[in-house]
């Protein structure tokens, strides 16, 4: 699962990383990005570009549902997800994400981040209805060391695999192979303040070890 993340890298840096087009939209750094909030997304609509989307997609059959995570296991079995997989793939740049571990009588939040301080590139899907664009993050069974904290993790792609993920020249089998690759990014994690539990809190101290 991935229910909170940090997005600190600027949209200009993300555009440069992907050689992407896109409007120069101003968006503030977010140290505790929560569902329904806006985030920078990379996608392909004939060309690779950046945009701002809200976190959480809603199928037509249940518009009140806000889906923030999609399991890799559901991509082929759920018609709605499979349709998005074929045409609406995206990348969510992420400077780290939060997970909570059961620690005796409480849940301890951890911040999980790349060692090299370059953003994680998370695989996602987006939907577009009435000119409103929304996204969800794809998750898979957790690998070490994240499995020490939580049973699931977001799919983290390399830059090369991110570009393949966004390409229009893929079939379902190619896409699933990309999702199930072992994560190449070197990862660190540490305990952080329980102040992150409040979605209204958004400051740098939330991603500093305690």
mmCIF file of the C-alpha atoms, coordinates in Angstrom:
data_MODEL
# 
_entry.id   MODEL 
# 
loop_
_atom_site.group_PDB 
_atom_site.id 
_atom_site.type_symbol 
_atom_site.label_atom_id 
_atom_site.label_alt_id 
_atom_site.label_comp_id 
_atom_site.label_asym_id 
_atom_site.label_entity_id 
_atom_site.label_seq_id 
_atom_site.pdbx_PDB_ins_code 
_atom_site.Cartn_x 
_atom_site.Cartn_y 
_atom_site.Cartn_z 
_atom_site.occupancy 
_atom_site.B_iso_or_equiv 
_atom_site.pdbx_formal_charge 
_atom_site.auth_seq_id 
_atom_site.auth_comp_id 
_atom_site.auth_asym_id 
_atom_site.auth_atom_id 
_atom_site.pdbx_PDB_model_num 
ATOM 1   C CA . UNK A 1 1   ? 0.000   0.000  0.000   1.00 0.00 ? 1   UNK A CA 1 
ATOM 2   C CA . UNK A 1 2   ? 1.023   3.602  -0.490  1.00 0.00 ? 2   UNK A CA 1 
ATOM 3   C CA . UNK A 1 3   ? -1.195  6.117  1.276   1.00 0.00 ? 3   UNK A CA 1 
ATOM 4   C CA . UNK A 1 4   ? 1.126   9.113  1.698   1.00 0.00 ? 4   UNK A CA 1 
ATOM 5   C CA . UNK A 1 5   ? 4.220   10.306 -0.117  1.00 0.00 ? 5   UNK A CA 1 
ATOM 6   C CA . UNK A 1 6   ? 6.499   13.305 -0.498  1.00 0.00 ? 6   UNK A CA 1 
ATOM 7   C CA . UNK A 1 7   ? 6.908   15.184 -3.749  1.00 0.00 ? 7   UNK A CA 1 
ATOM 8   C CA . UNK A 1 8   ? 9.683   17.733 -3.431  1.00 0.00 ? 8   UNK A CA 1 
ATOM 9   C CA . UNK A 1 9   ? 11.459  17.605 -6.811  1.00 0.00 ? 9   UNK A CA 1 
ATOM 10  C CA . UNK A 1 10  ? 10.398  20.522 -9.018  1.00 0.00 ? 10  UNK A CA 1 
ATOM 11  C CA . UNK A 1 11  ? 8.320   20.097 -12.141 1.00 0.00 ? 11  UNK A CA 1 
ATOM 12  C CA . UNK A 1 12  ? 11.202  21.661 -14.114 1.00 0.00 ? 12  UNK A CA 1 
ATOM 13  C CA . UNK A 1 13  ? 13.583  18.916 -12.910 1.00 0.00 ? 13  UNK A CA 1 
ATOM 14  C CA . UNK A 1 14  ? 11.072  16.200 -13.763 1.00 0.00 ? 14  UNK A CA 1 
ATOM 15  C CA . UNK A 1 15  ? 10.556  17.608 -17.253 1.00 0.00 ? 15  UNK A CA 1 
ATOM 16  C CA . UNK A 1 16  ? 14.311  17.634 -17.761 1.00 0.00 ? 16  UNK A CA 1 
ATOM 17  C CA . UNK A 1 17  ? 14.660  14.032 -16.534 1.00 0.00 ? 17  UNK A CA 1 
ATOM 18  C CA . UNK A 1 18  ? 12.118  12.781 -19.092 1.00 0.00 ? 18  UNK A CA 1 
ATOM 19  C CA . UNK A 1 19  ? 12.788  15.405 -21.768 1.00 0.00 ? 19  UNK A CA 1 
ATOM 20  C CA . UNK A 1 20  ? 9.078   16.070 -21.392 1.00 0.00 ? 20  UNK A CA 1 
ATOM 21  C CA . UNK A 1 21  ? 6.802   18.828 -22.575 1.00 0.00 ? 21  UNK A CA 1 
ATOM 22  C CA . UNK A 1 22  ? 4.181   20.474 -20.401 1.00 0.00 ? 22  UNK A CA 1 
ATOM 23  C CA . UNK A 1 23  ? 3.012   23.779 -19.047 1.00 0.00 ? 23  UNK A CA 1 
ATOM 24  C CA . UNK A 1 24  ? 5.120   25.520 -16.415 1.00 0.00 ? 24  UNK A CA 1 
ATOM 25  C CA . UNK A 1 25  ? 2.571   24.933 -13.680 1.00 0.00 ? 25  UNK A CA 1 
ATOM 26  C CA . UNK A 1 26  ? 3.463   26.152 -10.223 1.00 0.00 ? 26  UNK A CA 1 
ATOM 27  C CA . UNK A 1 27  ? 2.967   23.579 -7.477  1.00 0.00 ? 27  UNK A CA 1 
ATOM 28  C CA . UNK A 1 28  ? 4.373   23.761 -3.968  1.00 0.00 ? 28  UNK A CA 1 
ATOM 29  C CA . UNK A 1 29  ? 6.585   21.097 -2.404  1.00 0.00 ? 29  UNK A CA 1 
ATOM 30  C CA . UNK A 1 30  ? 4.496   18.584 -0.513  1.00 0.00 ? 30  UNK A CA 1 
ATOM 31  C CA . UNK A 1 31  ? 6.087   16.614 2.337   1.00 0.00 ? 31  UNK A CA 1 
ATOM 32  C CA . UNK A 1 32  ? 2.894   14.725 3.173   1.00 0.00 ? 32  UNK A CA 1 
ATOM 33  C CA . UNK A 1 33  ? 0.922   14.293 -0.040  1.00 0.00 ? 33  UNK A CA 1 
ATOM 34  C CA . UNK A 1 34  ? -2.413  12.665 0.748   1.00 0.00 ? 34  UNK A CA 1 
ATOM 35  C CA . UNK A 1 35  ? -5.300  11.197 -1.287  1.00 0.00 ? 35  UNK A CA 1 
ATOM 36  C CA . UNK A 1 36  ? -7.342  13.734 -3.311  1.00 0.00 ? 36  UNK A CA 1 
ATOM 37  C CA . UNK A 1 37  ? -4.420  16.194 -3.314  1.00 0.00 ? 37  UNK A CA 1 
ATOM 38  C CA . UNK A 1 38  ? -2.621  17.347 -6.471  1.00 0.00 ? 38  UNK A CA 1 
ATOM 39  C CA . UNK A 1 39  ? 0.667   15.855 -7.671  1.00 0.00 ? 39  UNK A CA 1 
ATOM 40  C CA . UNK A 1 40  ? 3.017   16.120 -10.657 1.00 0.00 ? 40  UNK A CA 1 
ATOM 41  C CA . UNK A 1 41  ? 2.504   13.246 -13.089 1.00 0.00 ? 41  UNK A CA 1 
ATOM 42  C CA . UNK A 1 42  ? 4.340   12.164 -16.269 1.00 0.00 ? 42  UNK A CA 1 
ATOM 43  C CA . UNK A 1 43  ? 2.252   10.576 -19.034 1.00 0.00 ? 43  UNK A CA 1 
ATOM 44  C CA . UNK A 1 44  ? 2.121   10.039 -22.788 1.00 0.00 ? 44  UNK A CA 1 
ATOM 45  C CA . UNK A 1 45  ? -0.578  11.545 -24.991 1.00 0.00 ? 45  UNK A CA 1 
ATOM 46  C CA . UNK A 1 46  ? 1.302   11.270 -28.275 1.00 0.00 ? 46  UNK A CA 1 
ATOM 47  C CA . UNK A 1 47  ? 4.330   12.790 -26.555 1.00 0.00 ? 47  UNK A CA 1 
ATOM 48  C CA . UNK A 1 48  ? 5.726   12.541 -23.042 1.00 0.00 ? 48  UNK A CA 1 
ATOM 49  C CA . UNK A 1 49  ? 4.533   15.448 -20.949 1.00 0.00 ? 49  UNK A CA 1 
ATOM 50  C CA . UNK A 1 50  ? 3.936   16.518 -17.374 1.00 0.00 ? 50  UNK A CA 1 
ATOM 51  C CA . UNK A 1 51  ? 0.696   17.604 -15.786 1.00 0.00 ? 51  UNK A CA 1 
ATOM 52  C CA . UNK A 1 52  ? -0.983  18.040 -12.416 1.00 0.00 ? 52  UNK A CA 1 
ATOM 53  C CA . UNK A 1 53  ? -3.529  15.380 -11.377 1.00 0.00 ? 53  UNK A CA 1 
ATOM 54  C CA . UNK A 1 54  ? -5.527  14.579 -8.257  1.00 0.00 ? 54  UNK A CA 1 
ATOM 55  C CA . UNK A 1 55  ? -4.735  11.392 -6.367  1.00 0.00 ? 55  UNK A CA 1 
ATOM 56  C CA . UNK A 1 56  ? -7.561  8.872  -6.548  1.00 0.00 ? 56  UNK A CA 1 
ATOM 57  C CA . UNK A 1 57  ? -9.584  7.527  -9.477  1.00 0.00 ? 57  UNK A CA 1 
ATOM 58  C CA . UNK A 1 58  ? -13.303 6.688  -9.543  1.00 0.00 ? 58  UNK A CA 1 
ATOM 59  C CA . UNK A 1 59  ? -14.966 4.129  -11.840 1.00 0.00 ? 59  UNK A CA 1 
ATOM 60  C CA . UNK A 1 60  ? -18.207 5.091  -13.577 1.00 0.00 ? 60  UNK A CA 1 
ATOM 61  C CA . UNK A 1 61  ? -20.120 2.406  -11.693 1.00 0.00 ? 61  UNK A CA 1 
ATOM 62  C CA . UNK A 1 62  ? -19.149 3.936  -8.324  1.00 0.00 ? 62  UNK A CA 1 
ATOM 63  C CA . UNK A 1 63  ? -18.225 7.625  -8.628  1.00 0.00 ? 63  UNK A CA 1 
ATOM 64  C CA . UNK A 1 64  ? -18.015 7.964  -4.828  1.00 0.00 ? 64  UNK A CA 1 
ATOM 65  C CA . UNK A 1 65  ? -15.173 5.437  -4.679  1.00 0.00 ? 65  UNK A CA 1 
ATOM 66  C CA . UNK A 1 66  ? -11.685 6.949  -4.478  1.00 0.00 ? 66  UNK A CA 1 
ATOM 67  C CA . UNK A 1 67  ? -9.102  4.344  -5.542  1.00 0.00 ? 67  UNK A CA 1 
ATOM 68  C CA . UNK A 1 68  ? -5.572  5.428  -4.617  1.00 0.00 ? 68  UNK A CA 1 
ATOM 69  C CA . UNK A 1 69  ? -3.783  2.069  -5.062  1.00 0.00 ? 69  UNK A CA 1 
ATOM 70  C CA . UNK A 1 70  ? -4.220  -0.659 -7.680  1.00 0.00 ? 70  UNK A CA 1 
ATOM 71  C CA . UNK A 1 71  ? -2.819  -4.137 -7.054  1.00 0.00 ? 71  UNK A CA 1 
ATOM 72  C CA . UNK A 1 72  ? -0.783  -5.663 -9.868  1.00 0.00 ? 72  UNK A CA 1 
ATOM 73  C CA . UNK A 1 73  ? -2.864  -8.798 -9.316  1.00 0.00 ? 73  UNK A CA 1 
ATOM 74  C CA . UNK A 1 74  ? -6.035  -6.884 -10.278 1.00 0.00 ? 74  UNK A CA 1 
ATOM 75  C CA . UNK A 1 75  ? -4.786  -5.391 -13.539 1.00 0.00 ? 75  UNK A CA 1 
ATOM 76  C CA . UNK A 1 76  ? -5.866  -8.345 -15.673 1.00 0.00 ? 76  UNK A CA 1 
ATOM 77  C CA . UNK A 1 77  ? -8.945  -9.413 -13.725 1.00 0.00 ? 77  UNK A CA 1 
ATOM 78  C CA . UNK A 1 78  ? -10.689 -6.036 -13.389 1.00 0.00 ? 78  UNK A CA 1 
ATOM 79  C CA . UNK A 1 79  ? -12.013 -4.660 -16.677 1.00 0.00 ? 79  UNK A CA 1 
ATOM 80  C CA . UNK A 1 80  ? -11.754 -1.020 -15.570 1.00 0.00 ? 80  UNK A CA 1 
ATOM 81  C CA . UNK A 1 81  ? -8.089  -1.373 -14.587 1.00 0.00 ? 81  UNK A CA 1 
ATOM 82  C CA . UNK A 1 82  ? -7.216  -3.387 -17.690 1.00 0.00 ? 82  UNK A CA 1 
ATOM 83  C CA . UNK A 1 83  ? -8.636  -0.671 -19.932 1.00 0.00 ? 83  UNK A CA 1 
ATOM 84  C CA . UNK A 1 84  ? -6.502  1.953  -18.187 1.00 0.00 ? 84  UNK A CA 1 
ATOM 85  C CA . UNK A 1 85  ? -3.458  -0.334 -18.363 1.00 0.00 ? 85  UNK A CA 1 
ATOM 86  C CA . UNK A 1 86  ? -3.675  -0.445 -22.145 1.00 0.00 ? 86  UNK A CA 1 
ATOM 87  C CA . UNK A 1 87  ? -4.031  3.294  -22.751 1.00 0.00 ? 87  UNK A CA 1 
ATOM 88  C CA . UNK A 1 88  ? -3.602  5.397  -19.588 1.00 0.00 ? 88  UNK A CA 1 
ATOM 89  C CA . UNK A 1 89  ? -0.264  4.652  -17.956 1.00 0.00 ? 89  UNK A CA 1 
ATOM 90  C CA . UNK A 1 90  ? 1.667   7.254  -16.003 1.00 0.00 ? 90  UNK A CA 1 
ATOM 91  C CA . UNK A 1 91  ? 4.656   7.807  -13.750 1.00 0.00 ? 91  UNK A CA 1 
ATOM 92  C CA . UNK A 1 92  ? 4.460   9.458  -10.336 1.00 0.00 ? 92  UNK A CA 1 
ATOM 93  C CA . UNK A 1 93  ? 7.797   11.024 -9.287  1.00 0.00 ? 93  UNK A CA 1 
ATOM 94  C CA . UNK A 1 94  ? 8.147   10.577 -5.553  1.00 0.00 ? 94  UNK A CA 1 
ATOM 95  C CA . UNK A 1 95  ? 10.921  11.650 -3.169  1.00 0.00 ? 95  UNK A CA 1 
ATOM 96  C CA . UNK A 1 96  ? 9.892   9.048  -0.643  1.00 0.00 ? 96  UNK A CA 1 
ATOM 97  C CA . UNK A 1 97  ? 6.759   7.484  0.816   1.00 0.00 ? 97  UNK A CA 1 
ATOM 98  C CA . UNK A 1 98  ? 5.406   6.655  4.244   1.00 0.00 ? 98  UNK A CA 1 
ATOM 99  C CA . UNK A 1 99  ? 4.414   3.294  5.676   1.00 0.00 ? 99  UNK A CA 1 
ATOM 100 C CA . UNK A 1 100 ? 3.226   2.354  9.150   1.00 0.00 ? 100 UNK A CA 1 
ATOM 101 C CA . UNK A 1 101 ? 4.513   -0.649 11.090  1.00 0.00 ? 101 UNK A CA 1 
ATOM 102 C CA . UNK A 1 102 ? 2.689   -2.254 13.996  1.00 0.00 ? 102 UNK A CA 1 
ATOM 103 C CA . UNK A 1 103 ? 4.990   -1.623 16.948  1.00 0.00 ? 103 UNK A CA 1 
ATOM 104 C CA . UNK A 1 104 ? 3.562   -3.165 20.125  1.00 0.00 ? 104 UNK A CA 1 
ATOM 105 C CA . UNK A 1 105 ? 0.512   -1.039 20.954  1.00 0.00 ? 105 UNK A CA 1 
ATOM 106 C CA . UNK A 1 106 ? 0.971   1.645  18.303  1.00 0.00 ? 106 UNK A CA 1 
ATOM 107 C CA . UNK A 1 107 ? 1.658   2.146  14.600  1.00 0.00 ? 107 UNK A CA 1 
ATOM 108 C CA . UNK A 1 108 ? 5.070   3.679  13.956  1.00 0.00 ? 108 UNK A CA 1 
ATOM 109 C CA . UNK A 1 109 ? 5.414   5.719  10.726  1.00 0.00 ? 109 UNK A CA 1 
ATOM 110 C CA . UNK A 1 110 ? 8.505   5.205  8.573   1.00 0.00 ? 110 UNK A CA 1 
ATOM 111 C CA . UNK A 1 111 ? 9.800   7.260  5.662   1.00 0.00 ? 111 UNK A CA 1 
ATOM 112 C CA . UNK A 1 112 ? 11.165  5.184  2.776   1.00 0.00 ? 112 UNK A CA 1 
ATOM 113 C CA . UNK A 1 113 ? 13.426  7.047  0.376   1.00 0.00 ? 113 UNK A CA 1 
ATOM 114 C CA . UNK A 1 114 ? 16.019  6.518  -2.390  1.00 0.00 ? 114 UNK A CA 1 
ATOM 115 C CA . UNK A 1 115 ? 19.616  6.525  -1.162  1.00 0.00 ? 115 UNK A CA 1 
ATOM 116 C CA . UNK A 1 116 ? 20.806  8.620  -4.126  1.00 0.00 ? 116 UNK A CA 1 
ATOM 117 C CA . UNK A 1 117 ? 18.213  11.352 -3.394  1.00 0.00 ? 117 UNK A CA 1 
ATOM 118 C CA . UNK A 1 118 ? 16.860  11.114 -6.939  1.00 0.00 ? 118 UNK A CA 1 
ATOM 119 C CA . UNK A 1 119 ? 13.086  10.634 -6.973  1.00 0.00 ? 119 UNK A CA 1 
ATOM 120 C CA . UNK A 1 120 ? 11.498  7.209  -7.070  1.00 0.00 ? 120 UNK A CA 1 
ATOM 121 C CA . UNK A 1 121 ? 9.537   6.720  -10.295 1.00 0.00 ? 121 UNK A CA 1 
ATOM 122 C CA . UNK A 1 122 ? 6.292   4.987  -9.367  1.00 0.00 ? 122 UNK A CA 1 
ATOM 123 C CA . UNK A 1 123 ? 4.147   3.163  -11.925 1.00 0.00 ? 123 UNK A CA 1 
ATOM 124 C CA . UNK A 1 124 ? 0.565   4.357  -12.073 1.00 0.00 ? 124 UNK A CA 1 
ATOM 125 C CA . UNK A 1 125 ? -2.610  4.639  -14.117 1.00 0.00 ? 125 UNK A CA 1 
ATOM 126 C CA . UNK A 1 126 ? -4.717  7.709  -14.736 1.00 0.00 ? 126 UNK A CA 1 
ATOM 127 C CA . UNK A 1 127 ? -8.277  8.407  -15.759 1.00 0.00 ? 127 UNK A CA 1 
ATOM 128 C CA . UNK A 1 128 ? -9.776  11.446 -17.401 1.00 0.00 ? 128 UNK A CA 1 
ATOM 129 C CA . UNK A 1 129 ? -13.411 12.449 -17.086 1.00 0.00 ? 129 UNK A CA 1 
ATOM 130 C CA . UNK A 1 130 ? -14.938 15.807 -17.946 1.00 0.00 ? 130 UNK A CA 1 
ATOM 131 C CA . UNK A 1 131 ? -11.478 17.355 -18.375 1.00 0.00 ? 131 UNK A CA 1 
ATOM 132 C CA . UNK A 1 132 ? -10.472 16.272 -14.860 1.00 0.00 ? 132 UNK A CA 1 
ATOM 133 C CA . UNK A 1 133 ? -7.418  14.004 -14.605 1.00 0.00 ? 133 UNK A CA 1 
ATOM 134 C CA . UNK A 1 134 ? -6.839  11.670 -11.656 1.00 0.00 ? 134 UNK A CA 1 
ATOM 135 C CA . UNK A 1 135 ? -4.280  8.949  -10.923 1.00 0.00 ? 135 UNK A CA 1 
ATOM 136 C CA . UNK A 1 136 ? -3.667  5.849  -8.814  1.00 0.00 ? 136 UNK A CA 1 
ATOM 137 C CA . UNK A 1 137 ? -0.422  4.127  -7.806  1.00 0.00 ? 137 UNK A CA 1 
ATOM 138 C CA . UNK A 1 138 ? 0.209   0.466  -8.686  1.00 0.00 ? 138 UNK A CA 1 
ATOM 139 C CA . UNK A 1 139 ? 1.355   -1.762 -5.822  1.00 0.00 ? 139 UNK A CA 1 
ATOM 140 C CA . UNK A 1 140 ? 2.855   -5.246 -5.546  1.00 0.00 ? 140 UNK A CA 1 
ATOM 141 C CA . UNK A 1 141 ? 3.968   -7.628 -2.768  1.00 0.00 ? 141 UNK A CA 1 
ATOM 142 C CA . UNK A 1 142 ? 6.757   -5.932 -0.838  1.00 0.00 ? 142 UNK A CA 1 
ATOM 143 C CA . UNK A 1 143 ? 10.407  -6.800 -1.368  1.00 0.00 ? 143 UNK A CA 1 
ATOM 144 C CA . UNK A 1 144 ? 13.182  -6.493 1.197   1.00 0.00 ? 144 UNK A CA 1 
ATOM 145 C CA . UNK A 1 145 ? 13.779  -4.207 3.025   1.00 0.00 ? 145 UNK A CA 1 
ATOM 146 C CA . UNK A 1 146 ? 10.253  -2.761 2.738   1.00 0.00 ? 146 UNK A CA 1 
ATOM 147 C CA . UNK A 1 147 ? 8.672   -6.118 3.644   1.00 0.00 ? 147 UNK A CA 1 
ATOM 148 C CA . UNK A 1 148 ? 10.112  -5.627 7.151   1.00 0.00 ? 148 UNK A CA 1 
ATOM 149 C CA . UNK A 1 149 ? 7.655   -2.749 7.533   1.00 0.00 ? 149 UNK A CA 1 
ATOM 150 C CA . UNK A 1 150 ? 4.664   -3.546 5.307   1.00 0.00 ? 150 UNK A CA 1 
ATOM 151 C CA . UNK A 1 151 ? 3.391   -6.398 3.147   1.00 0.00 ? 151 UNK A CA 1 
ATOM 152 C CA . UNK A 1 152 ? 2.983   -4.263 0.013   1.00 0.00 ? 152 UNK A CA 1 
ATOM 153 C CA . UNK A 1 153 ? 4.901   -1.530 -1.775  1.00 0.00 ? 153 UNK A CA 1 
ATOM 154 C CA . UNK A 1 154 ? 4.466   0.762  -4.789  1.00 0.00 ? 154 UNK A CA 1 
ATOM 155 C CA . UNK A 1 155 ? 6.015   -0.419 -8.055  1.00 0.00 ? 155 UNK A CA 1 
ATOM 156 C CA . UNK A 1 156 ? 9.298   1.513  -8.375  1.00 0.00 ? 156 UNK A CA 1 
ATOM 157 C CA . UNK A 1 157 ? 10.717  1.655  -11.902 1.00 0.00 ? 157 UNK A CA 1 
ATOM 158 C CA . UNK A 1 158 ? 14.123  2.609  -13.280 1.00 0.00 ? 158 UNK A CA 1 
ATOM 159 C CA . UNK A 1 159 ? 14.235  5.545  -15.694 1.00 0.00 ? 159 UNK A CA 1 
ATOM 160 C CA . UNK A 1 160 ? 14.615  3.169  -18.665 1.00 0.00 ? 160 UNK A CA 1 
ATOM 161 C CA . UNK A 1 161 ? 11.661  1.058  -17.540 1.00 0.00 ? 161 UNK A CA 1 
ATOM 162 C CA . UNK A 1 162 ? 9.637   4.217  -16.885 1.00 0.00 ? 162 UNK A CA 1 
ATOM 163 C CA . UNK A 1 163 ? 10.130  5.254  -20.496 1.00 0.00 ? 163 UNK A CA 1 
ATOM 164 C CA . UNK A 1 164 ? 9.112   1.749  -21.637 1.00 0.00 ? 164 UNK A CA 1 
ATOM 165 C CA . UNK A 1 165 ? 6.071   1.923  -19.355 1.00 0.00 ? 165 UNK A CA 1 
ATOM 166 C CA . UNK A 1 166 ? 5.001   5.171  -21.009 1.00 0.00 ? 166 UNK A CA 1 
ATOM 167 C CA . UNK A 1 167 ? 5.653   3.893  -24.544 1.00 0.00 ? 167 UNK A CA 1 
ATOM 168 C CA . UNK A 1 168 ? 2.710   3.164  -26.839 1.00 0.00 ? 168 UNK A CA 1 
ATOM 169 C CA . UNK A 1 169 ? 4.510   0.119  -28.281 1.00 0.00 ? 169 UNK A CA 1 
ATOM 170 C CA . UNK A 1 170 ? 3.760   -2.384 -25.511 1.00 0.00 ? 170 UNK A CA 1 
ATOM 171 C CA . UNK A 1 171 ? 1.380   -5.274 -25.040 1.00 0.00 ? 171 UNK A CA 1 
ATOM 172 C CA . UNK A 1 172 ? -0.059  -6.601 -21.794 1.00 0.00 ? 172 UNK A CA 1 
ATOM 173 C CA . UNK A 1 173 ? 2.691   -9.177 -21.355 1.00 0.00 ? 173 UNK A CA 1 
ATOM 174 C CA . UNK A 1 174 ? 5.467   -6.581 -21.739 1.00 0.00 ? 174 UNK A CA 1 
ATOM 175 C CA . UNK A 1 175 ? 3.762   -4.287 -19.254 1.00 0.00 ? 175 UNK A CA 1 
ATOM 176 C CA . UNK A 1 176 ? 3.316   -6.961 -16.598 1.00 0.00 ? 176 UNK A CA 1 
ATOM 177 C CA . UNK A 1 177 ? 6.968   -7.998 -16.965 1.00 0.00 ? 177 UNK A CA 1 
ATOM 178 C CA . UNK A 1 178 ? 7.995   -4.391 -16.274 1.00 0.00 ? 178 UNK A CA 1 
ATOM 179 C CA . UNK A 1 179 ? 5.836   -4.284 -13.140 1.00 0.00 ? 179 UNK A CA 1 
ATOM 180 C CA . UNK A 1 180 ? 7.208   -7.508 -11.684 1.00 0.00 ? 180 UNK A CA 1 
ATOM 181 C CA . UNK A 1 181 ? 10.886  -6.680 -12.097 1.00 0.00 ? 181 UNK A CA 1 
ATOM 182 C CA . UNK A 1 182 ? 12.918  -6.585 -8.903  1.00 0.00 ? 182 UNK A CA 1 
ATOM 183 C CA . UNK A 1 183 ? 13.313  -2.983 -7.745  1.00 0.00 ? 183 UNK A CA 1 
ATOM 184 C CA . UNK A 1 184 ? 16.694  -1.603 -8.804  1.00 0.00 ? 184 UNK A CA 1 
ATOM 185 C CA . UNK A 1 185 ? 16.662  1.494  -6.601  1.00 0.00 ? 185 UNK A CA 1 
ATOM 186 C CA . UNK A 1 186 ? 18.715  1.427  -3.419  1.00 0.00 ? 186 UNK A CA 1 
ATOM 187 C CA . UNK A 1 187 ? 16.411  2.203  -0.541  1.00 0.00 ? 187 UNK A CA 1 
ATOM 188 C CA . UNK A 1 188 ? 16.795  3.567  2.971   1.00 0.00 ? 188 UNK A CA 1 
ATOM 189 C CA . UNK A 1 189 ? 14.134  3.948  5.642   1.00 0.00 ? 189 UNK A CA 1 
ATOM 190 C CA . UNK A 1 190 ? 13.824  5.370  9.131   1.00 0.00 ? 190 UNK A CA 1 
ATOM 191 C CA . UNK A 1 191 ? 11.289  6.203  11.819  1.00 0.00 ? 191 UNK A CA 1 
ATOM 192 C CA . UNK A 1 192 ? 9.631   9.609  11.580  1.00 0.00 ? 192 UNK A CA 1 
ATOM 193 C CA . UNK A 1 193 ? 7.368   11.715 13.760  1.00 0.00 ? 193 UNK A CA 1 
ATOM 194 C CA . UNK A 1 194 ? 3.731   10.636 14.258  1.00 0.00 ? 194 UNK A CA 1 
ATOM 195 C CA . UNK A 1 195 ? 2.835   14.185 13.208  1.00 0.00 ? 195 UNK A CA 1 
ATOM 196 C CA . UNK A 1 196 ? 2.693   12.723 9.677   1.00 0.00 ? 196 UNK A CA 1 
ATOM 197 C CA . UNK A 1 197 ? -0.506  10.935 10.734  1.00 0.00 ? 197 UNK A CA 1 
ATOM 198 C CA . UNK A 1 198 ? -2.331  14.246 10.349  1.00 0.00 ? 198 UNK A CA 1 
ATOM 199 C CA . UNK A 1 199 ? -2.873  14.827 6.628   1.00 0.00 ? 199 UNK A CA 1 
ATOM 200 C CA . UNK A 1 200 ? -3.048  18.560 7.319   1.00 0.00 ? 200 UNK A CA 1 
ATOM 201 C CA . UNK A 1 201 ? 0.594   18.675 8.386   1.00 0.00 ? 201 UNK A CA 1 
ATOM 202 C CA . UNK A 1 202 ? 3.018   19.549 5.591   1.00 0.00 ? 202 UNK A CA 1 
ATOM 203 C CA . UNK A 1 203 ? 6.547   20.568 6.573   1.00 0.00 ? 203 UNK A CA 1 
ATOM 204 C CA . UNK A 1 204 ? 10.107  19.304 6.130   1.00 0.00 ? 204 UNK A CA 1 
ATOM 205 C CA . UNK A 1 205 ? 10.416  17.932 9.659   1.00 0.00 ? 205 UNK A CA 1 
ATOM 206 C CA . UNK A 1 206 ? 8.005   15.128 8.714   1.00 0.00 ? 206 UNK A CA 1 
ATOM 207 C CA . UNK A 1 207 ? 10.737  13.410 6.646   1.00 0.00 ? 207 UNK A CA 1 
ATOM 208 C CA . UNK A 1 208 ? 13.571  13.801 9.183   1.00 0.00 ? 208 UNK A CA 1 
ATOM 209 C CA . UNK A 1 209 ? 14.580  10.737 11.268  1.00 0.00 ? 209 UNK A CA 1 
ATOM 210 C CA . UNK A 1 210 ? 13.633  10.677 14.943  1.00 0.00 ? 210 UNK A CA 1 
# 
